[in-house]
Structures are given as C-alpha cells and as structure tokens.
Amino acid sequence: MRAVVYEQFGEPADVLAVKDVPSPKPLPGEVRVRMLASPINPSDLMNIRGIYGKLPELPGTPGFEGVGVVESSGGGWYGKFLLGKRVAVLNRATGNWCEQTVIPAKQAIPLAADLPLEQAAMFFINPASAYVMTNRILLVPAGAWLLQTAAGSALGRMVMRLGKRCGFRTLNVVRREEQVDELKSLGGDAVLTFDPEKHDAAKLYDEVKRITKNQGVRYAIDAVGGATGSAVVSCLSEDGRLLVYGTLTPDPLTFPPRALITPGASIAGFWLARWMAHQGLLSKLRLVRQITKWIREGVLVSDVGESFPLERIADAVRTSEKVGRRGKVLLRIADL
C-alpha cells in the first residue's frame, strides 16, 4: 500500500514522501481501516516539524484524524460490529495519510451515512474541541462574553456559530485587519485586531474593557500563546478562566502573577486527545450524537478548500499554510 512517510523532523514539504509499505494487520482489539480522506491540521504540521507535545518514533506517517471504512478486525465484539462501517478515525500512533491504517477498535467512531465525506473526514478535532471547550468545560452561559484568539481559523468560526446557537457572545481576536469585516459578517459579535509585533498589550486590554463595559471577560480560549495569549490574561475578569488549546507561536506565556491573583482567575490547558481518553463509551456516544446534530444544522461544519491525492503531498502541505487560505485542505485517498 502507499503511505506518506517521514524519516526525520523538518519542514513538511521537504521531509514527506509517498512510499510503498506493507499492509498492516490488526492485532486483537484492533481494526484495519481503508482510508478515504484526511485533513491537514496545524497539529499535523507541528508534529512533522518536531514541535508537538508528544512526538512519534520515526519513520512515521502523519495524520491525526480522517474517515475510512473498516475492512478487517483482529477480533472482539466491537471490532466485528464495525466491519464494513464508515468511521471517523482518531489516530496518534500509525497515522492516517495512507491507504490503510490499523487502530484500536475503540478509536473508530461509526458515523451517520448522510454526513458528506468532507465533513466526516474532519468530524472530530475542530468540532469536538469547539463544543467541549465551550459547552462541557467552560460552560459559557447565554449572554456571557467568550474571548477567542485565532478567531479566523476553522475552529474559531465554529465557536462563533456556537455562540449564535447557544446564546453567548463572541469577542474575536485576529491578527490581520482584512479579517474584521468578514468575521463580523459571519456573526462575530465583536472583532478586534491584535498583532504583538505592532501593538502593545494595553491595546487589547483597553478594547476588551470598552466592549465589555469595563468588566473584562470571564471566559477565554487561546490557540496562539506567546504575547497574544499573555495579553488575553490581562483581560480576564473576576473568576475568569482561560483555556489554552494551541501554540501557534513557540513563545511562552509571560504575565505578572497579580494578573491571576487579584481577580482570582485561572489558566488551564486543553488537549482533546487527553480529554477523550478520560471519557467512557456512553459519554463518547453522546458527544458523537451532538456533533452530528450540529453538523447537520450547519453549526459545526468545516469549510472545505482544495483536495489533493497522496502523490501531491508537498503541494498539499504548502497550500495548507498559505496566508488567507479559505477552507481546510484535504487529502483524498480513495473513493467510497
């Protein structure tokens, strides 16, 4: 079978190659999935560059999420139940940018037949992260402000739509001025520009205070880190909570301890894989039902950009990082 392989960490377009490798065989408790499609996410590229939280042994195949059809089982009732079914594939170990992959059966999530292939391929990482952070961890109530950085991202746009659906207001921070009107037209209640290379942290603080009538924000999520995430800390109100779920910059958060002590604010990390590992089967099934429902309603849909075959992996990863790109880049691996 064909698989995207890298033997050293580095720039994705330079270190990725398509190779013929042996077809994997599922062990007990595992299933083999014939992959159909897989998106290129920032976490995939960070992993290839060697700057992600947990790195694989090399050589390896990238691709944390995707969609495929279960074609064989290593045994067990659940694996046999999955045979022939289209499933969302959550895969940190063996990678999804390949024609076949083997995963634990419990990591294969059956999907509704009416979900379009593109939405099925991107079923979990962004939709689940957006929903879990806002509705299961922060529990943002109707009428409250939620501040988010990287608001122009696929996940950021989902959070805006969740705000409209659930009744909370979104205060959206972007780096480029040209994103402001677009995000307002998509339903962002407030959109601010903040570029730490051009702006002082006081700019964001003053704007947030103005919008929230000098209250600050009790709920915030940050995908950037560095100076941008640090500026968000100063915007937290009394009992404010910040979830950090990404590191688009490698720089650390830096802020005075009083920024947390005085308002009684707190900061926590969020990693979907870790959160999912602590959920039981019924909790996961409820999550799948909720995500499916809101994809059908257009709330947790992913914008789809260009699609590429495996052979054009270098073009695909370059396109995925173009500034101003519209929609997620997909690898189309096979037809259903």
Residue pairs with C-beta under 8 A, 6 or more apart in sequence:
1 20
1 21
1 22
1 23
1 98
1 99
1 100
2 18
2 19
2 20
2 21
2 98
2 99
2 310
3 18
3 19
3 21
3 61
3 95
3 97
3 98
3 99
3 310
4 16
4 17
4 18
4 61
4 62
4 63
4 95
4 97
4 98
4 310
4 313
4 331
5 16
5 17
5 18
5 19
5 21
5 59
5 60
5 61
6 12
6 15
6 16
6 17
6 48
6 58
6 59
6 60
6 61
6 62
7 15
7 58
7 59
8 15
8 58
9 15
9 48
9 49
9 50
9 55
9 58
10 48
10 49
10 50
11 49
12 45
12 48
12 49
12 314
12 317
13 314
13 317
13 318
15 48
16 48
16 62
16 313
16 314
16 317
17 313
18 310
18 311
18 313
21 98
23 32
23 100
24 32
24 94
24 100
24 101
24 102
25 32
25 72
25 74
25 102
26 32
26 72
26 73
26 74
26 79
26 102
27 74
27 102
28 74
28 75
28 76
29 74
29 75
29 76
29 79
29 104
29 105
30 73
30 74
30 79
30 102
30 103
30 104
30 105
31 70
31 72
31 73
31 74
31 79
31 82
31 83
31 102
31 103
31 104
31 105
31 108
32 70
32 71
32 72
32 73
32 100
32 101
32 102
33 68
33 69
33 70
33 71
33 87
33 89
33 100
33 101
33 102
33 103
33 108
34 68
34 69
34 70
34 71
34 99
34 100
34 334
35 66
35 67
35 68
35 89
35 96
35 97
35 98
35 99
35 100
35 101
35 333
35 334
36 66
36 67
36 68
36 69
36 86
36 117
36 121
36 332
36 333
36 334
36 335
36 336
37 66
37 67
37 117
37 118
37 120
37 121
37 307
37 330
37 331
37 332
37 333
38 63
38 65
38 66
38 67
38 89
38 96
38 97
38 121
38 330
38 331
38 333
39 65
39 66
39 121
39 122
39 125
39 302
39 328
39 329
39 330
39 331
40 316
40 317
40 320
40 328
40 329
40 330
40 331
41 64
41 65
41 125
41 126
41 328
42 246
42 248
43 52
43 64
43 125
44 62
44 63
44 64
45 317
45 320
45 321
46 52
46 247
47 55
47 56
47 62
47 64
48 62
48 317
51 247
51 250
53 271
54 92
56 92
56 93
56 95
60 95
61 94
61 95
61 96
61 97
61 98
61 101
62 95
62 96
62 97
63 91
63 95
63 96
63 97
63 98
63 331
64 90
64 91
64 92
64 96
64 125
65 88
65 89
65 90
65 91
65 96
65 121
65 122
65 123
65 124
65 125
66 88
66 89
66 91
66 96
66 121
66 331
66 333
67 86
67 87
67 88
67 89
67 111
67 117
67 120
67 121
67 123
68 86
68 87
68 89
68 96
68 101
69 84
69 85
69 86
69 87
69 336
70 79
70 82
70 83
70 84
70 85
70 87
70 108
71 83
71 84
71 100
72 83
73 79
73 80
73 82
73 83
73 105
74 105
76 105
78 105
78 106
79 105
82 105
82 108
82 110
85 110
86 110
86 111
86 113
86 120
86 336
87 108
87 109
87 110
87 111
88 108
88 109
88 111
88 120
88 123
88 124
89 96
89 101
89 103
89 107
89 108
90 103
90 107
90 109
90 124
90 273
90 276
91 101
91 103
91 107
92 273
93 103
94 101
94 102
94 103
95 101
97 310
97 313
97 331
97 333
98 310
98 333
99 310
99 333
99 334
106 281
109 123
109 124
109 284
109 288
111 120
111 123
111 288
111 292
112 292
114 296
115 123
115 292
115 295
115 296
117 336
118 302
118 304
118 330
119 295
119 301
119 302
121 330
122 154
122 302
122 328
122 330
123 291
123 295
124 272
124 291
125 272
126 154
126 155
126 158
126 300
126 302
127 158
127 291
127 294
127 295
127 300
127 302
128 272
128 276
128 287
128 291
129 155
129 245
129 270
129 272
130 155
130 158
130 159
130 162
130 300
131 162
131 287
131 290
131 291
131 294
131 300
132 270
132 272
132 275
132 287
133 221
133 243
133 245
133 270
134 140
134 146
134 159
134 162
134 166
134 168
134 219
134 221
135 162
135 166
137 243
137 270
137 275
138 146
138 219
138 221
138 241
138 243
140 146
140 166
140 168
140 219
141 167
141 168
142 166
142 167
142 168
143 167
143 168
143 169
144 168
144 169
144 218
144 219
145 168
145 169
145 170
145 171
145 189
145 211
145 212
145 215
145 217
145 218
145 219
146 159
146 163
146 168
146 169
146 170
146 171
146 217
146 219
146 220
146 221
147 170
147 171
147 172
147 173
147 208
147 217
147 219
147 220
147 221
147 232
147 235
148 156
148 159
148 170
148 171
148 172
148 173
148 220
148 221
148 222
148 223
149 173
149 221
149 222
149 223
149 224
149 228
149 229
149 232
150 156
150 173
150 174
150 222
150 223
150 224
150 246
150 248
151 157
151 159
151 160
151 170
151 172
151 173
151 174
151 179
151 183
151 188
151 191
152 172
152 174
152 176
152 179
152 182
152 183
153 223
154 302
154 303
154 328
155 223
156 172
156 223
157 183
157 186
157 303
158 299
158 300
158 301
158 302
159 170
159 221
160 170
160 172
160 183
160 186
160 187
160 188
161 186
161 187
161 298
161 299
161 300
162 168
162 294
162 299
162 300
163 169
163 170
163 187
163 189
164 187
165 294
165 297
165 299
168 219
169 189
169 190
170 187
170 188
170 189
170 190
171 189
171 190
171 192
171 208
171 211
171 212
171 217
172 183
172 188
172 189
172 190
172 191
172 192
173 191
173 192
173 193
173 194
173 204
173 228
173 232
174 180
174 183
174 191
174 192
174 193
174 194
175 193
175 194
175 195
175 228
176 193
176 195
176 324
177 193
178 324
179 191
179 193
180 191
180 193
183 191
184 191
190 211
192 204
192 207
192 208
192 211
193 199
194 203
194 204
194 228
194 231
196 226
196 227
196 228
196 231
201 227
201 230
201 231
201 234
204 231
204 232
204 234
204 235
205 231
205 234
205 235
208 216
208 217
208 235
209 215
209 216
209 235
212 237
215 237
216 235
216 236
216 237
216 238
216 240
216 263
217 235
217 236
217 237
217 240
218 236
218 237
218 238
218 239
218 240
218 241
219 240
219 241
220 232
220 235
220 236
220 240
220 241
220 242
220 243
221 242
221 243
221 244
221 245
221 270
222 228
222 229
222 232
222 242
222 243
222 244
222 245
222 246
223 245
223 246
223 247
223 248
224 246
224 247
224 248
224 249
225 244
225 246
225 247
225 248
225 249
225 250
225 251
225 252
225 253
226 249
226 250
226 251
226 252
226 253
227 249
227 251
227 254
228 249
229 242
229 244
229 253
230 253
230 254
230 255
232 242
233 242
233 253
233 255
233 259
233 260
233 265
233 267
234 255
234 259
236 242
236 259
236 260
236 263
236 265
237 263
237 265
238 263
238 264
238 265
239 263
239 264
239 265
240 263
240 265
240 266
241 265
241 266
241 267
241 268
242 265
242 266
242 267
242 268
243 267
243 268
243 269
243 270
244 253
244 267
244 268
244 269
244 270
245 269
245 270
245 271
245 272
253 267
259 265
260 266
260 267
276 284
279 287
291 300
294 300
295 301
302 327
302 328
303 326
303 327
303 328
304 327
304 328
304 330
305 319
305 325
305 326
305 327
305 328
305 329
305 330
306 316
306 319
306 327
306 329
306 330
307 329
307 330
307 331
307 332
308 315
308 316
308 319
308 329
308 330
308 331
308 332
309 331
309 332
309 333
310 331
310 333
313 331
316 329
316 331
317 329
319 325
319 329
320 328
320 329
